[in-house]
Amino acid sequence: MLIPAETSLQEQRPRALKHGDTFAVYDHNGDILAGAGSPEGLFHADTRHLSRLQLSIDGARPMLLSSGLRDDNAALICDLSNPDIHDGAGHCVLAHDRLHIRRVRLLWDAVAYERIAIKNFDRKIQRITITLTFAADFADIFEVRGATRERRGRYEPEQVSADTVTLAYTGLDHRLRETQLRFEPPPTSLTTRRADYEINLAPGETTAIFVEIGCEALPATQSARRAFFRAFLNARRGLRASSSRAASIATSNQILNEAVRRNVADLYMLCTQTTEGLYPYAGIPWFSTAFGRDAIITALQTLWFDPTIARGVLGHLAANQATDFDERADAEPGKILHELRRGEMAELGEVPFRRYYGSVDSTPLFVMLAGAYLERTDDIETLKLLWPNIEAALTWIEVHGDRDRDGFVEYHRQTEQGLANQGWKDSQDSISHADGSLAQGPIALVEVQAYVYAAWRAAAAISHRFGDAARASNLSTRAEAMRRRFDTHFYDEALGTYVLALDGEKRPCRVRSSNAGHALFAGVALAERAATVASTLMTSFSGFGIRTLAASEARYNPMSYHNGSIWPHDNALIAAGFARYGLRQHAARIFEGLFEASTYMDLRRLPELFCGFPRQRGAGPVFYPVACSPQAWATAAPILLMQSCLGLRFDPCGNRISFDRPTLPSFLDDVVLRGLANANGSVDVSLKRSGVDVVVQVLRRSGACEVVTTA
């Protein structure tokens, strides 16, 4: 969904932490200074529980030395120093760089923890006042994003003790939301808005202040100091435990290694443990919640790397599958979730996203993921549990998805409050005709038909594995019929690619877009079309990636959200499509472009999207002002790109792992993959460039696991 842009996140380059349903966005100093359009704050369950937290020394803002996240994302570490401090007469009473302040911040179980360590490097005693000012506006995430409300709830009386402050708000939904701050040692002075510490520091002396900020009531039995170190240990252990199940990637390129480590850390930071398993939330700051489409695509991208993510996504989406009709939520029986929200505005129905189903592609993608998960793991017991949900999804595709019974799946929102466009390009102006006029619905998107084809194929494979040959045959027949119908109505010889969509009058939207690449990804494209479609897509390659819309199109704008920008996940899916049809050199070129873009990114972190301007020699990509970072499917893009270039496939029934015509992009000479696991064993594998070929060598084997390479 397009986010209103009043201020640029690129100006702020905020630092983000997340654990479970809680995330925090800080500035480089570790402060929270939320203003108009600012995403800074401590958020829990779609509510901002802290809108201000600022540290000062004798009333002055410290100077930034450095600021960064640990490699595992367990903590944000900010190193600061004092500026010149003057008295009322203008005399300097504390010269700059005499005090070092290190702030270490982390999140764990709906609590933000901080340790502020102050060390005196001067040769004399320093008497200073450290002040922390704070506030909680309890704004709903949609208010922070720019929504206005006619009415709000009420702020409750603040409570203050020697070391604790409680701020509270009762929403119009009658729910009490609290923020509790606890300080150790107790401040010299504590009010409802600030904590002051009068500190004397001898030369070389260090003192520390510990702060707990709970989005729920804090436990009264442990000190803030002890709680900080316990939470730090738990955060590190938790992230390490999550990532330990996954394969590992090491390469000859140290910059890529740094990027991969950040990608993996971001992936597991974004994952939330639900009742059904790990679930990757879409992105920080605007989309830190369960999205259907985003999570499914993230799971598909990482399936070779860690299939437990896919299992968690399938289970959670099955548990939240629609069972009834609800026009306001765009819900129909069998439909898969678009977005789930728990803030005040969603609870009151001020926005329709409490449990919202307004995406046309989540349902076929759900079935695609189920089939891909079975192919990767042969976890037939999980698929048996999911089969009723798969059947319900297939019924939705056939009965409700095809709104005019023409054999294609269309979308048309049922309420004005819902999303007008319900594919992955869901901004208002993303679906148009060649003259730039907006398409009117119901709209049949090119990629949605591709996903439906792949869903029928996946359901056929699952049925075959269940031993139901008749059902498998029927589903395969449906898939092939869809493939022929798709080619007839969507392929455009003159464009050299697939049209973007069919509008409500079945007029083709004759626009060259990146959406066509998803037809290759899903396998619906006829083999004889693949090379032409790929060539057309590569004409939109900016040097860093394929644009969402070709520069020749009427609505092309490299600064737009969906009409000329570059999305890493989109490029990764297109590259996987190229690889499916044997076009690995094209896939490698996309990998190269996105890798080179990442070298210009903060923390080597690919954002949700960036602008589609042509690449200039010696310059990096142009950033998009309100792109989420980290963002799940952008984080997972390099993981899928690696698989696509290496032709990596799994056959759990045959105990085989295969590399089909592996290709290394130009910036890599060798790759080592460790912990590639199949049903009955695992291997570590080395892939090295040897002339024009790539040589595969098994470094370690455990259990029954054969490695096969095809040239």
Order of alpha helices (4+ residues) and beta strands (2+ residues): alpha-beta-beta-beta-beta-beta-beta-beta-beta-beta-beta-beta-beta-beta-alpha-beta-beta-beta-beta-beta-beta-alpha-beta-alpha-beta-beta-alpha-alpha-beta-alpha-beta-alpha-alpha-beta-alpha-alpha-beta-beta-beta-alpha-alpha-alpha-alpha-alpha-alpha-beta-beta-beta-beta-beta-beta
